[in-house]
C-alpha cells in the first residue's frame, strides 16, 4: 500500500459505506494497528470485553492472501481502544 492509499484509509470505519466512511455518533470504536488495515476504526458497539478479548478476523483484499483473505487482530492488553494486527490468514 502506498502513502496516498494509507492516508485515504485513516479515520475510516472498517466495513462502512465508501460514500460515508466516518465514525457515527453514539457508537464505540477501536483503532486497528499494524497490518493491511492499519489506521481503520473498528465498530465495537455491542461487543463485550470478553468477546473483544478473543480477537477478530476481518476480511480484506489488502493482506498477504488477497481476495478472500483475512487480517487477524488481537485486543491490545490494557488498551480496549486498540486491536493489534498479528497475521494474515487465507
N, C-alpha and C positions, 0 to 999 in steps of 0.2 A: 504494500500500500504506500503510495507516495504522500508527501506532506499535504498537498491540496485535499486529497481524499480524507486524510486524517483530520484536518481542520473541519471539513464538512460534517463529519460524524460527531464531533464534540457537542454536547448539550442536547443530543437527540435521544429519544427513548427507543430502546430495543423493541422492534415489532410494531412501532407506531406508523400511522399513515404518513407517507412521504410528503404530502401536502401540508401536514400539521404535526411535525415530529417532536415538538417541545413537550416539556412536563405539564401536567394538568393540576390545577388547584385541588387540594383535598386528597391527593394520592401520596404514597410514600415511595421513595426511590433509593436505590443503592447504585454506586458507581461501579462499572466493570473496569478492572485494572489489568493491563497487560493483554497480550494476545491479539487476535484479529478484531475483537470488539472493544478494544481499549477506548475509554472515554465515553462510551454509551451509558445511558442510565437504564437500569432495570426496574420496572414497576414491581415493588414487593408488597403492595397493598394487599392485605388479606393473608399473607404468609405469616405463620407463627415463627418464632425464633427457632423452634425445633425443626420445622420444615426448611427454613433457610439454612440451618446448620448442616443439612445433608448435601448442600451444594446444588448446582444447576448444570444442565447440559443444554446449550442453546444452539439451535440450528443456524448455520451460517455458510455462505458460499466463499467467505474470505479466508477460511482456515486452510490447513495443510491438505485436507481431503476434498476441497472444492464443494460443488453442489452436493447436498445430502450429508455433508459433514457437520460436526457439532463442536463448539467450544465448551470445554468443561471448566467451571469456575467454582471455587470454594469460598465460603464466607470467611473473611479475614478475622482471625481470633482477636477478640476485644474491640472490634470495629464493625458493628452491624450495618454501617453505611458503605461498605466496600466488599466486592467479590473479586478475588484474585484469580486470574487465569492460571490453570495448571496444565492443560494439554488440549490437543485436538483429537477427535475420535471420528471414525467413519460412520 
